[in-house]
Amino acid sequence: MKNDIHPKYGPVKIECSCGNVMHTHSTRSEDFHVDVCAACHPFYTGQQRVVNRGGRIDRFKRQFSGALSTSSS
């Protein structure tokens, strides 16, 4: 392996907007800030809502169900 061609790999501190602090190693040499992490993201915390809005055809039928039934006479 060649010497002096690989980037420096050192410790960094990652701070989340929720206040969680993680210590890891990275080729990025400065500490940095992230918006979401595994401690606060809804997918990982189980707080994620499942929104089932139906398909486009179902929404169309629901929206215009009154108009369709009166105009077919």
PDB file of N, CA, C, O and CB in Angstrom:
ATOM      1  N   MET A   1       0.840  -1.164   0.000  1.00  0.00           N
ATOM      2  CA  MET A   1       0.000   0.000   0.000  1.00  0.00           C
ATOM      3  C   MET A   1       0.898   1.244   0.000  1.00  0.00           C
ATOM      4  O   MET A   1       1.903   1.306   0.708  1.00  0.00           O
ATOM      5  CB  MET A   1      -0.963  -0.011   1.218  1.00  0.00           C
ATOM      6  N   LYS A   2       0.503   2.237  -0.820  1.00  0.00           N
ATOM      7  CA  LYS A   2       1.300   3.455  -0.918  1.00  0.00           C
ATOM      8  C   LYS A   2       1.118   4.326   0.318  1.00  0.00           C
ATOM      9  O   LYS A   2       0.037   4.372   0.905  1.00  0.00           O
ATOM     10  CB  LYS A   2       0.925   4.238  -2.175  1.00  0.00           C
ATOM     11  N   ASN A   3       2.159   5.000   0.696  1.00  0.00           N
ATOM     12  CA  ASN A   3       2.117   5.918   1.834  1.00  0.00           C
ATOM     13  C   ASN A   3       1.643   7.292   1.388  1.00  0.00           C
ATOM     14  O   ASN A   3       1.856   7.687   0.242  1.00  0.00           O
ATOM     15  CB  ASN A   3       3.499   6.022   2.500  1.00  0.00           C
ATOM     16  N   ASP A   4       1.001   8.020   2.295  1.00  0.00           N
ATOM     17  CA  ASP A   4       0.602   9.417   2.110  1.00  0.00           C
ATOM     18  C   ASP A   4      -0.405   9.654   0.980  1.00  0.00           C
ATOM     19  O   ASP A   4      -0.443  10.760   0.440  1.00  0.00           O
ATOM     20  CB  ASP A   4       1.815  10.236   1.852  1.00  0.00           C
ATOM     21  N   ILE A   5      -1.220   8.668   0.602  1.00  0.00           N
ATOM     22  CA  ILE A   5      -2.255   8.914  -0.405  1.00  0.00           C
ATOM     23  C   ILE A   5      -3.650   8.823   0.203  1.00  0.00           C
ATOM     24  O   ILE A   5      -4.626   9.214  -0.437  1.00  0.00           O
ATOM     25  CB  ILE A   5      -2.123   7.918  -1.560  1.00  0.00           C
ATOM     26  N   HIS A   6      -3.758   8.325   1.404  1.00  0.00           N
ATOM     27  CA  HIS A   6      -5.055   8.152   2.036  1.00  0.00           C
ATOM     28  C   HIS A   6      -5.396   9.363   2.902  1.00  0.00           C
ATOM     29  O   HIS A   6      -4.506   9.965   3.502  1.00  0.00           O
ATOM     30  CB  HIS A   6      -5.074   6.871   2.878  1.00  0.00           C
ATOM     31  N   PRO A   7      -6.676   9.725   2.970  1.00  0.00           N
ATOM     32  CA  PRO A   7      -7.051  10.881   3.799  1.00  0.00           C
ATOM     33  C   PRO A   7      -6.889  10.578   5.282  1.00  0.00           C
ATOM     34  O   PRO A   7      -6.903   9.420   5.700  1.00  0.00           O
ATOM     35  CB  PRO A   7      -8.496  11.299   3.510  1.00  0.00           C
ATOM     36  N   LYS A   8      -6.738  11.626   6.058  1.00  0.00           N
ATOM     37  CA  LYS A   8      -6.627  11.472   7.515  1.00  0.00           C
ATOM     38  C   LYS A   8      -7.955  10.956   8.061  1.00  0.00           C
ATOM     39  O   LYS A   8      -9.018  11.393   7.619  1.00  0.00           O
ATOM     40  CB  LYS A   8      -6.236  12.825   8.200  1.00  0.00           C
ATOM     41  N   TYR A   9      -7.903  10.045   9.002  1.00  0.00           N
ATOM     42  CA  TYR A   9      -9.087   9.432   9.596  1.00  0.00           C
ATOM     43  C   TYR A   9      -9.012   9.657  11.090  1.00  0.00           C
ATOM     44  O   TYR A   9      -8.255   8.986  11.792  1.00  0.00           O
ATOM     45  CB  TYR A   9      -9.190   7.904   9.254  1.00  0.00           C
ATOM     46  N   GLY A  10      -9.807  10.613  11.581  1.00  0.00           N
ATOM     47  CA  GLY A  10      -9.696  10.965  12.985  1.00  0.00           C
ATOM     48  C   GLY A  10     -11.036  11.063  13.680  1.00  0.00           C
ATOM     49  O   GLY A  10     -12.079  10.942  13.039  1.00  0.00           O
ATOM     50  N   PRO A  11     -11.020  11.281  14.982  1.00  0.00           N
ATOM     51  CA  PRO A  11     -12.261  11.362  15.746  1.00  0.00           C
ATOM     52  C   PRO A  11     -13.011  12.668  15.470  1.00  0.00           C
ATOM     53  O   PRO A  11     -12.401  13.725  15.311  1.00  0.00           O
ATOM     54  CB  PRO A  11     -11.965  11.236  17.239  1.00  0.00           C
ATOM     55  N   VAL A  12     -14.347  12.579  15.415  1.00  0.00           N
ATOM     56  CA  VAL A  12     -15.209  13.746  15.241  1.00  0.00           C
ATOM     57  C   VAL A  12     -16.395  13.633  16.195  1.00  0.00           C
ATOM     58  O   VAL A  12     -16.754  12.545  16.646  1.00  0.00           O
ATOM     59  CB  VAL A  12     -15.695  13.870  13.764  1.00  0.00           C
ATOM     60  N   LYS A  13     -16.988  14.778  16.485  1.00  0.00           N
ATOM     61  CA  LYS A  13     -18.184  14.823  17.322  1.00  0.00           C
ATOM     62  C   LYS A  13     -19.338  15.282  16.439  1.00  0.00           C
ATOM     63  O   LYS A  13     -19.239  16.319  15.783  1.00  0.00           O
ATOM     64  CB  LYS A  13     -17.993  15.778  18.565  1.00  0.00           C
ATOM     65  N   ILE A  14     -20.439  14.516  16.415  1.00  0.00           N
ATOM     66  CA  ILE A  14     -21.616  14.855  15.632  1.00  0.00           C
ATOM     67  C   ILE A  14     -22.721  15.247  16.603  1.00  0.00           C
ATOM     68  O   ILE A  14     -23.081  14.471  17.488  1.00  0.00           O
ATOM     69  CB  ILE A  14     -22.058  13.665  14.714  1.00  0.00           C
ATOM     70  N   GLU A  15     -23.262  16.459  16.436  1.00  0.00           N
ATOM     71  CA  GLU A  15     -24.343  16.934  17.290  1.00  0.00           C
ATOM     72  C   GLU A  15     -25.637  16.999  16.483  1.00  0.00           C
ATOM     73  O   GLU A  15     -25.656  17.520  15.368  1.00  0.00           O
ATOM     74  CB  GLU A  15     -24.001  18.321  17.893  1.00  0.00           C
ATOM     75  N   CYS A  16     -26.722  16.465  17.056  1.00  0.00           N
ATOM     76  CA  CYS A  16     -28.034  16.499  16.419  1.00  0.00           C
ATOM     77  C   CYS A  16     -28.818  17.677  16.977  1.00  0.00           C
ATOM     78  O   CYS A  16     -28.513  18.183  18.057  1.00  0.00           O
ATOM     79  CB  CYS A  16     -28.802  15.164  16.642  1.00  0.00           C
ATOM     80  N   SER A  17     -29.829  18.108  16.234  1.00  0.00           N
ATOM     81  CA  SER A  17     -30.657  19.217  16.702  1.00  0.00           C
ATOM     82  C   SER A  17     -31.487  18.832  17.921  1.00  0.00           C
ATOM     83  O   SER A  17     -31.964  19.712  18.637  1.00  0.00           O
ATOM     84  CB  SER A  17     -31.571  19.695  15.587  1.00  0.00           C
ATOM     85  N   CYS A  18     -31.670  17.529  18.175  1.00  0.00           N
ATOM     86  CA  CYS A  18     -32.415  17.095  19.355  1.00  0.00           C
ATOM     87  C   CYS A  18     -31.548  17.110  20.609  1.00  0.00           C
ATOM     88  O   CYS A  18     -32.063  16.928  21.712  1.00  0.00           O
ATOM     89  CB  CYS A  18     -32.979  15.700  19.135  1.00  0.00           C
ATOM     90  N   GLY A  19     -30.250  17.323  20.460  1.00  0.00           N
ATOM     91  CA  GLY A  19     -29.344  17.369  21.598  1.00  0.00           C
ATOM     92  C   GLY A  19     -28.480  16.134  21.737  1.00  0.00           C
ATOM     93  O   GLY A  19     -27.581  16.106  22.577  1.00  0.00           O
ATOM     94  N   ASN A  20     -28.731  15.110  20.935  1.00  0.00           N
ATOM     95  CA  ASN A  20     -27.947  13.882  20.972  1.00  0.00           C
ATOM     96  C   ASN A  20     -26.543  14.151  20.421  1.00  0.00           C
ATOM     97  O   ASN A  20     -26.388  14.819  19.398  1.00  0.00           O
ATOM     98  CB  ASN A  20     -28.649  12.758  20.164  1.00  0.00           C
ATOM     99  N   VAL A  21     -25.539  13.634  21.094  1.00  0.00           N
ATOM    100  CA  VAL A  21     -24.146  13.807  20.669  1.00  0.00           C
ATOM    101  C   VAL A  21     -23.546  12.429  20.420  1.00  0.00           C
ATOM    102  O   VAL A  21     -23.647  11.536  21.261  1.00  0.00           O
ATOM    103  CB  VAL A  21     -23.310  14.598  21.742  1.00  0.00           C
ATOM    104  N   MET A  22     -22.925  12.265  19.263  1.00  0.00           N
ATOM    105  CA  MET A  22     -22.295  11.003  18.898  1.00  0.00           C
ATOM    106  C   MET A  22     -20.817  11.249  18.637  1.00  0.00           C
ATOM    107  O   MET A  22     -20.445  12.256  18.035  1.00  0.00           O
ATOM    108  CB  MET A  22     -22.979  10.373  17.655  1.00  0.00           C
ATOM    109  N   HIS A  23     -20.002  10.353  19.079  1.00  0.00           N
ATOM    110  CA  HIS A  23     -18.564  10.416  18.829  1.00  0.00           C
ATOM    111  C   HIS A  23     -18.197   9.255  17.915  1.00  0.00           C
ATOM    112  O   HIS A  23     -18.512   8.101  18.208  1.00  0.00           O
ATOM    113  CB  HIS A  23     -17.743  10.367  20.169  1.00  0.00           C
ATOM    114  N   THR A  24     -17.537   9.561  16.818  1.00  0.00           N
ATOM    115  CA  THR A  24     -17.156   8.540  15.847  1.00  0.00           C
ATOM    116  C   THR A  24     -15.868   8.990  15.159  1.00  0.00           C
ATOM    117  O   THR A  24     -15.232   9.956  15.580  1.00  0.00           O
ATOM    118  CB  THR A  24     -18.299   8.292  14.802  1.00  0.00           C
ATOM    119  N   HIS A  25     -15.502   8.289  14.116  1.00  0.00           N
ATOM    120  CA  HIS A  25     -14.320   8.636  13.325  1.00  0.00           C
ATOM    121  C   HIS A  25     -14.751   8.913  11.895  1.00  0.00           C
ATOM    122  O   HIS A  25     -15.688   8.299  11.384  1.00  0.00           O
ATOM    123  CB  HIS A  25     -13.254   7.499  13.371  1.00  0.00           C
ATOM    124  N   SER A  26     -14.055   9.849  11.255  1.00  0.00           N
ATOM    125  CA  SER A  26     -14.409  10.229   9.901  1.00  0.00           C
ATOM    126  C   SER A  26     -13.211  10.843   9.204  1.00  0.00           C
ATOM    127  O   SER A  26     -12.246  11.254   9.849  1.00  0.00           O
ATOM    128  CB  SER A  26     -15.588  11.203   9.902  1.00  0.00           C
ATOM    129  N   THR A  27     -13.279  10.901   7.874  1.00  0.00           N
ATOM    130  CA  THR A  27     -12.252  11.605   7.114  1.00  0.00           C
ATOM    131  C   THR A  27     -12.512  13.100   7.127  1.00  0.00           C
ATOM    132  O   THR A  27     -11.644  13.892   6.760  1.00  0.00           O
ATOM    133  CB  THR A  27     -12.196  11.088   5.673  1.00  0.00           C
ATOM    134  N   ARG A  28     -13.702  13.482   7.548  1.00  0.00           N
ATOM    135  CA  ARG A  28     -14.013  14.903   7.733  1.00  0.00           C
ATOM    136  C   ARG A  28     -13.390  15.322   9.054  1.00  0.00           C
ATOM    137  O   ARG A  28     -13.719  14.763  10.100  1.00  0.00           O
ATOM    138  CB  ARG A  28     -15.575  15.176   7.715  1.00  0.00           C
ATOM    139  N   SER A  29     -12.511  16.280   9.019  1.00  0.00           N
ATOM    140  CA  SER A  29     -11.674  16.555  10.180  1.00  0.00           C
ATOM    141  C   SER A  29     -12.308  17.461  11.225  1.00  0.00           C
ATOM    142  O   SER A  29     -11.743  17.629  12.306  1.00  0.00           O
ATOM    143  CB  SER A  29     -10.410  17.162   9.731  1.00  0.00           C
ATOM    144  N   GLU A  30     -13.488  18.061  10.933  1.00  0.00           N
ATOM    145  CA  GLU A  30     -14.091  18.952  11.926  1.00  0.00           C
ATOM    146  C   GLU A  30     -15.395  18.358  12.469  1.00  0.00           C
ATOM    147  O   GLU A  30     -16.007  17.502  11.830  1.00  0.00           O
ATOM    148  CB  GLU A  30     -14.353  20.344  11.312  1.00  0.00           C
ATOM    149  N   ASP A  31     -15.809  18.814  13.637  1.00  0.00           N
ATOM    150  CA  ASP A  31     -17.083  18.404  14.210  1.00  0.00           C
ATOM    151  C   ASP A  31     -18.208  18.987  13.361  1.00  0.00           C
ATOM    152  O   ASP A  31     -18.045  20.048  12.759  1.00  0.00           O
ATOM    153  CB  ASP A  31     -17.206  18.861  15.695  1.00  0.00           C
ATOM    154  N   PHE A  32     -19.357  18.296  13.311  1.00  0.00           N
ATOM    155  CA  PHE A  32     -20.455  18.824  12.510  1.00  0.00           C
ATOM    156  C   PHE A  32     -21.802  18.570  13.147  1.00  0.00           C
ATOM    157  O   PHE A  32     -21.923  17.805  14.104  1.00  0.00           O
ATOM    158  CB  PHE A  32     -20.427  18.225  11.133  1.00  0.00           C
ATOM    159  N   HIS A  33     -22.824  19.231  12.597  1.00  0.00           N
ATOM    160  CA  HIS A  33     -24.177  19.257  13.136  1.00  0.00           C
ATOM    161  C   HIS A  33     -25.122  18.614  12.120  1.00  0.00           C
ATOM    162  O   HIS A  33     -25.017  18.889  10.925  1.00  0.00           O
ATOM    163  CB  HIS A  33     -24.620  20.716  13.470  1.00  0.00           C
ATOM    164  N   VAL A  34     -26.048  17.758  12.582  1.00  0.00           N
ATOM    165  CA  VAL A  34     -27.051  17.143  11.716  1.00  0.00           C
ATOM    166  C   VAL A  34     -28.440  17.516  12.216  1.00  0.00           C
ATOM    167  O   VAL A  34     -28.614  17.860  13.385  1.00  0.00           O
ATOM    168  CB  VAL A  34     -26.878  15.598  11.670  1.00  0.00           C
ATOM    169  N   ASP A  35     -29.433  17.446  11.323  1.00  0.00           N
ATOM    170  CA  ASP A  35     -30.806  17.807  11.685  1.00  0.00           C
ATOM    171  C   ASP A  35     -31.540  16.676  12.395  1.00  0.00           C
ATOM    172  O   ASP A  35     -32.250  16.919  13.370  1.00  0.00           O
ATOM    173  CB  ASP A  35     -31.577  18.211  10.448  1.00  0.00           C
ATOM    174  N   VAL A  36     -31.379  15.445  11.920  1.00  0.00           N
ATOM    175  CA  VAL A  36     -32.045  14.298  12.537  1.00  0.00           C
ATOM    176  C   VAL A  36     -31.044  13.171  12.729  1.00  0.00           C
ATOM    177  O   VAL A  36     -30.061  13.057  11.997  1.00  0.00           O
ATOM    178  CB  VAL A  36     -33.242  13.821  11.675  1.00  0.00           C
ATOM    179  N   CYS A  37     -31.314  12.342  13.728  1.00  0.00           N
ATOM    180  CA  CYS A  37     -30.461  11.184  13.990  1.00  0.00           C
ATOM    181  C   CYS A  37     -31.367   9.998  14.311  1.00  0.00           C
ATOM    182  O   CYS A  37     -32.591  10.126  14.285  1.00  0.00           O
ATOM    183  CB  CYS A  37     -29.450  11.466  15.166  1.00  0.00           C
ATOM    184  N   ALA A  38     -30.783   8.874  14.608  1.00  0.00           N
ATOM    185  CA  ALA A  38     -31.561   7.672  14.912  1.00  0.00           C
ATOM    186  C   ALA A  38     -32.326   7.814  16.222  1.00  0.00           C
ATOM    187  O   ALA A  38     -33.288   7.079  16.448  1.00  0.00           O
ATOM    188  CB  ALA A  38     -30.648   6.454  14.977  1.00  0.00           C
ATOM    189  N   ALA A  39     -31.928   8.734  17.087  1.00  0.00           N
ATOM    190  CA  ALA A  39     -32.615   8.922  18.365  1.00  0.00           C
ATOM    191  C   ALA A  39     -33.879   9.757  18.217  1.00  0.00           C
ATOM    192  O   ALA A  39     -34.784   9.646  19.045  1.00  0.00           O
ATOM    193  CB  ALA A  39     -31.684   9.578  19.366  1.00  0.00           C
ATOM    194  N   CYS A  40     -33.963  10.590  17.182  1.00  0.00           N
ATOM    195  CA  CYS A  40     -35.125  11.470  17.064  1.00  0.00           C
ATOM    196  C   CYS A  40     -35.910  11.286  15.771  1.00  0.00           C
ATOM    197  O   CYS A  40     -36.993  11.858  15.645  1.00  0.00           O
ATOM    198  CB  CYS A  40     -34.685  12.889  17.169  1.00  0.00           C
ATOM    199  N   HIS A  41     -35.417  10.519  14.811  1.00  0.00           N
ATOM    200  CA  HIS A  41     -36.138  10.333  13.551  1.00  0.00           C
ATOM    201  C   HIS A  41     -37.360   9.454  13.779  1.00  0.00           C
ATOM    202  O   HIS A  41     -37.243   8.411  14.421  1.00  0.00           O
ATOM    203  CB  HIS A  41     -35.216   9.709  12.476  1.00  0.00           C
ATOM    204  N   PRO A  42     -38.537   9.842  13.270  1.00  0.00           N
ATOM    205  CA  PRO A  42     -39.761   9.081  13.525  1.00  0.00           C
ATOM    206  C   PRO A  42     -39.697   7.634  13.048  1.00  0.00           C
ATOM    207  O   PRO A  42     -40.333   6.773  13.656  1.00  0.00           O
ATOM    208  CB  PRO A  42     -40.918   9.762  12.868  1.00  0.00           C
ATOM    209  N   PHE A  43     -38.968   7.339  12.004  1.00  0.00           N
ATOM    210  CA  PHE A  43     -38.881   5.971  11.511  1.00  0.00           C
ATOM    211  C   PHE A  43     -38.230   5.052  12.539  1.00  0.00           C
ATOM    212  O   PHE A  43     -38.672   3.917  12.721  1.00  0.00           O
ATOM    213  CB  PHE A  43     -38.101   5.929  10.203  1.00  0.00           C
ATOM    214  N   TYR A  44     -37.192   5.526  13.206  1.00  0.00           N
ATOM    215  CA  TYR A  44     -36.467   4.709  14.164  1.00  0.00           C
ATOM    216  C   TYR A  44     -37.097   4.706  15.555  1.00  0.00           C
ATOM    217  O   TYR A  44     -36.912   3.756  16.315  1.00  0.00           O
ATOM    218  CB  TYR A  44     -35.054   5.186  14.258  1.00  0.00           C
ATOM    219  N   THR A  45     -37.840   5.762  15.893  1.00  0.00           N
ATOM    220  CA  THR A  45     -38.436   5.842  17.220  1.00  0.00           C
ATOM    221  C   THR A  45     -39.804   5.182  17.299  1.00  0.00           C
ATOM    222  O   THR A  45     -40.338   5.015  18.396  1.00  0.00           O
ATOM    223  CB  THR A  45     -38.549   7.274  17.638  1.00  0.00           C
ATOM    224  N   GLY A  46     -40.388   4.801  16.162  1.00  0.00           N
ATOM    225  CA  GLY A  46     -41.707   4.177  16.147  1.00  0.00           C
ATOM    226  C   GLY A  46     -42.835   5.178  16.182  1.00  0.00           C
ATOM    227  O   GLY A  46     -43.990   4.783  16.343  1.00  0.00           O
ATOM    228  N   GLN A  47     -42.552   6.451  16.040  1.00  0.00           N
ATOM    229  CA  GLN A  47     -43.573   7.493  16.064  1.00  0.00           C
ATOM    230  C   GLN A  47     -44.089   7.837  14.671  1.00  0.00           C
ATOM    231  O   GLN A  47     -44.879   8.767  14.509  1.00  0.00           O
ATOM    232  CB  GLN A  47     -43.022   8.735  16.723  1.00  0.00           C
ATOM    233  N   GLN A  48     -43.641   7.086  13.669  1.00  0.00           N
ATOM    234  CA  GLN A  48     -44.022   7.391  12.293  1.00  0.00           C
ATOM    235  C   GLN A  48     -45.491   7.069  12.080  1.00  0.00           C
ATOM    236  O   GLN A  48     -45.972   6.010  12.485  1.00  0.00           O
ATOM    237  CB  GLN A  48     -43.148   6.608  11.293  1.00  0.00           C
ATOM    238  N   ARG A  49     -46.201   7.996  11.439  1.00  0.00           N
ATOM    239  CA  ARG A  49     -47.603   7.788  11.116  1.00  0.00           C
ATOM    240  C   ARG A  49     -47.692   7.189   9.722  1.00  0.00           C
ATOM    241  O   ARG A  49     -46.963   7.588   8.814  1.00  0.00           O
ATOM    242  CB  ARG A  49     -48.407   9.114  11.208  1.00  0.00           C
ATOM    243  N   VAL A  50     -48.581   6.239   9.564  1.00  0.00           N
ATOM    244  CA  VAL A  50     -48.829   5.666   8.254  1.00  0.00           C
ATOM    245  C   VAL A  50     -50.066   6.353   7.700  1.00  0.00           C
ATOM    246  O   VAL A  50     -51.160   6.213   8.246  1.00  0.00           O
ATOM    247  CB  VAL A  50     -49.011   4.105   8.320  1.00  0.00           C
ATOM    248  N   VAL A  51     -49.891   7.080   6.636  1.00  0.00           N
ATOM    249  CA  VAL A  51     -50.996   7.813   6.035  1.00  0.00           C
ATOM    250  C   VAL A  51     -51.439   7.047   4.807  1.00  0.00           C
ATOM    251  O   VAL A  51     -50.705   6.949   3.824  1.00  0.00           O
ATOM    252  CB  VAL A  51     -50.592   9.279   5.675  1.00  0.00           C
ATOM    253  N   ASN A  52     -52.634   6.511   4.868  1.00  0.00           N
ATOM    254  CA  ASN A  52     -53.188   5.777   3.742  1.00  0.00           C
ATOM    255  C   ASN A  52     -54.294   6.634   3.152  1.00  0.00           C
ATOM    256  O   ASN A  52     -55.417   6.649   3.656  1.00  0.00           O
ATOM    257  CB  ASN A  52     -53.718   4.362   4.171  1.00  0.00           C
ATOM    258  N   ARG A  53     -53.974   7.336   2.097  1.00  0.00           N
ATOM    259  CA  ARG A  53     -54.927   8.259   1.518  1.00  0.00           C
ATOM    260  C   ARG A  53     -55.684   7.650   0.351  1.00  0.00           C
ATOM    261  O   ARG A  53     -56.553   8.316  -0.211  1.00  0.00           O
ATOM    262  CB  ARG A  53     -54.226   9.504   1.075  1.00  0.00           C
ATOM    263  N   GLY A  54     -55.401   6.444  -0.029  1.00  0.00           N
ATOM    264  CA  GLY A  54     -56.103   5.830  -1.144  1.00  0.00           C
ATOM    265  C   GLY A  54     -55.522   6.246  -2.465  1.00  0.00           C
ATOM    266  O   GLY A  54     -54.673   7.134  -2.543  1.00  0.00           O
ATOM    267  N   GLY A  55     -55.989   5.594  -3.495  1.00  0.00           N
ATOM    268  CA  GLY A  55     -55.493   5.885  -4.828  1.00  0.00           C
ATOM    269  C   GLY A  55     -56.169   7.097  -5.440  1.00  0.00           C
ATOM    270  O   GLY A  55     -57.108   7.648  -4.865  1.00  0.00           O
ATOM    271  N   ARG A  56     -55.703   7.502  -6.581  1.00  0.00           N
ATOM    272  CA  ARG A  56     -56.247   8.682  -7.255  1.00  0.00           C
ATOM    273  C   ARG A  56     -57.682   8.459  -7.696  1.00  0.00           C
ATOM    274  O   ARG A  56     -58.502   9.372  -7.612  1.00  0.00           O
ATOM    275  CB  ARG A  56     -55.389   9.049  -8.458  1.00  0.00           C
ATOM    276  N   ILE A  57     -57.998   7.260  -8.163  1.00  0.00           N
ATOM    277  CA  ILE A  57     -59.357   6.966  -8.626  1.00  0.00           C
ATOM    278  C   ILE A  57     -60.330   6.972  -7.461  1.00  0.00           C
ATOM    279  O   ILE A  57     -61.432   7.508  -7.578  1.00  0.00           O
ATOM    280  CB  ILE A  57     -59.405   5.610  -9.348  1.00  0.00           C
ATOM    281  N   ASP A  58     -59.936   6.381  -6.333  1.00  0.00           N
ATOM    282  CA  ASP A  58     -60.799   6.378  -5.149  1.00  0.00           C
ATOM    283  C   ASP A  58     -61.062   7.795  -4.655  1.00  0.00           C
ATOM    284  O   ASP A  58     -62.191   8.126  -4.291  1.00  0.00           O
ATOM    285  CB  ASP A  58     -60.167   5.543  -4.032  1.00  0.00           C
ATOM    286  N   ARG A  59     -60.040   8.625  -4.639  1.00  0.00           N
ATOM    287  CA  ARG A  59     -60.228  10.011  -4.215  1.00  0.00           C
ATOM    288  C   ARG A  59     -61.146  10.768  -5.171  1.00  0.00           C
ATOM    289  O   ARG A  59     -61.971  11.573  -4.739  1.00  0.00           O
ATOM    290  CB  ARG A  59     -58.880  10.721  -4.115  1.00  0.00           C
ATOM    291  N   PHE A  60     -61.000  10.508  -6.471  1.00  0.00           N
ATOM    292  CA  PHE A  60     -61.861  11.154  -7.452  1.00  0.00           C
ATOM    293  C   PHE A  60     -63.313  10.738  -7.246  1.00  0.00           C
ATOM    294  O   PHE A  60     -64.209  11.582  -7.251  1.00  0.00           O
ATOM    295  CB  PHE A  60     -61.404  10.811  -8.876  1.00  0.00           C
ATOM    296  N   LYS A  61     -63.549   9.432  -7.065  1.00  0.00           N
ATOM    297  CA  LYS A  61     -64.917   8.944  -6.855  1.00  0.00           C
ATOM    298  C   LYS A  61     -65.523   9.510  -5.580  1.00  0.00           C
ATOM    299  O   LYS A  61     -66.705   9.853  -5.555  1.00  0.00           O
ATOM    300  CB  LYS A  61     -64.934   7.418  -6.801  1.00  0.00           C
ATOM    301  N   ARG A  62     -64.727   9.612  -4.526  1.00  0.00           N
ATOM    302  CA  ARG A  62     -65.217  10.155  -3.268  1.00  0.00           C
ATOM    303  C   ARG A  62     -65.563  11.644  -3.411  1.00  0.00           C
ATOM    304  O   ARG A  62     -66.564  12.115  -2.872  1.00  0.00           O
ATOM    305  CB  ARG A  62     -64.173   9.954  -2.159  1.00  0.00           C
ATOM    306  N   GLN A  63     -64.730  12.360  -4.136  1.00  0.00           N
ATOM    307  CA  GLN A  63     -64.924  13.790  -4.284  1.00  0.00           C
ATOM    308  C   GLN A  63     -66.138  14.104  -5.156  1.00  0.00           C
ATOM    309  O   GLN A  63     -66.893  15.030  -4.861  1.00  0.00           O
ATOM    310  CB  GLN A  63     -63.680  14.426  -4.872  1.00  0.00           C
ATOM    311  N   PHE A  64     -66.321  13.352  -6.202  1.00  0.00           N
ATOM    312  CA  PHE A  64     -67.384  13.655  -7.155  1.00  0.00           C
ATOM    313  C   PHE A  64     -68.525  12.651  -7.113  1.00  0.00           C
ATOM    314  O   PHE A  64     -69.271  12.534  -8.084  1.00  0.00           O
ATOM    315  CB  PHE A  64     -66.821  13.709  -8.542  1.00  0.00           C
ATOM    316  N   SER A  65     -68.678  11.931  -6.022  1.00  0.00           N
ATOM    317  CA  SER A  65     -69.728  10.913  -5.944  1.00  0.00           C
ATOM    318  C   SER A  65     -71.112  11.535  -6.023  1.00  0.00           C
ATOM    319  O   SER A  65     -71.993  10.961  -6.662  1.00  0.00           O
ATOM    320  CB  SER A  65     -69.595  10.109  -4.656  1.00  0.00           C
ATOM    321  N   GLY A  66     -71.339  12.678  -5.405  1.00  0.00           N
ATOM    322  CA  GLY A  66     -72.634  13.354  -5.477  1.00  0.00           C
ATOM    323  C   GLY A  66     -72.892  13.908  -6.851  1.00  0.00           C
ATOM    324  O   GLY A  66     -74.017  13.826  -7.344  1.00  0.00           O
ATOM    325  N   ALA A  67     -71.894  14.465  -7.481  1.00  0.00           N
ATOM    326  CA  ALA A  67     -72.049  15.051  -8.812  1.00  0.00           C
ATOM    327  C   ALA A  67     -72.277  13.982  -9.871  1.00  0.00           C
ATOM    328  O   ALA A  67     -73.019  14.207 -10.827  1.00  0.00           O
ATOM    329  CB  ALA A  67     -70.823  15.881  -9.169  1.00  0.00           C
ATOM    330  N   LEU A  68     -71.649  12.826  -9.710  1.00  0.00           N
ATOM    331  CA  LEU A  68     -71.809  11.760 -10.689  1.00  0.00           C
ATOM    332  C   LEU A  68     -73.186  11.119 -10.613  1.00  0.00           C
ATOM    333  O   LEU A  68     -73.756  10.765 -11.645  1.00  0.00           O
ATOM    334  CB  LEU A  68     -70.743  10.709 -10.490  1.00  0.00           C
ATOM    335  N   SER A  69     -73.730  10.963  -9.415  1.00  0.00           N
ATOM    336  CA  SER A  69     -75.020  10.298  -9.280  1.00  0.00           C
ATOM    337  C   SER A  69     -76.171  11.193  -9.756  1.00  0.00           C
ATOM    338  O   SER A  69     -77.173  10.668 -10.240  1.00  0.00           O
ATOM    339  CB  SER A  69     -75.245   9.884  -7.826  1.00  0.00           C
ATOM    340  N   THR A  70     -76.068  12.517  -9.638  1.00  0.00           N
ATOM    341  CA  THR A  70     -77.144  13.406 -10.057  1.00  0.00           C
ATOM    342  C   THR A  70     -77.085  13.707 -11.560  1.00  0.00           C
ATOM    343  O   THR A  70     -78.121  13.981 -12.165  1.00  0.00           O
ATOM    344  CB  THR A  70     -77.081  14.705  -9.262  1.00  0.00           C
ATOM    345  N   SER A  71     -75.914  13.663 -12.164  1.00  0.00           N
ATOM    346  CA  SER A  71     -75.813  14.013 -13.586  1.00  0.00           C
ATOM    347  C   SER A  71     -76.139  12.841 -14.496  1.00  0.00           C
ATOM    348  O   SER A  71     -76.284  13.052 -15.701  1.00  0.00           O
ATOM    349  CB  SER A  71     -74.423  14.523 -13.899  1.00  0.00           C
ATOM    350  N   SER A  72     -76.262  11.625 -13.994  1.00  0.00           N
ATOM    351  CA  SER A  72     -76.517  10.458 -14.855  1.00  0.00           C
ATOM    352  C   SER A  72     -78.001  10.214 -15.070  1.00  0.00           C
ATOM    353  O   SER A  72     -78.341   9.172 -15.630  1.00  0.00           O
ATOM    354  CB  SER A  72     -75.882   9.215 -14.256  1.00  0.00           C
ATOM    355  N   SER A  73     -78.918  11.102 -14.665  1.00  0.00           N
ATOM    356  CA  SER A  73     -80.349  10.885 -14.822  1.00  0.00           C
ATOM    357  C   SER A  73     -80.842  11.313 -16.166  1.00  0.00           C
ATOM    358  O   SER A  73     -82.033  11.194 -16.454  1.00  0.00           O
ATOM    359  CB  SER A  73     -81.104  11.604 -13.765  1.00  0.00           C
TER     360      SER A  73
END
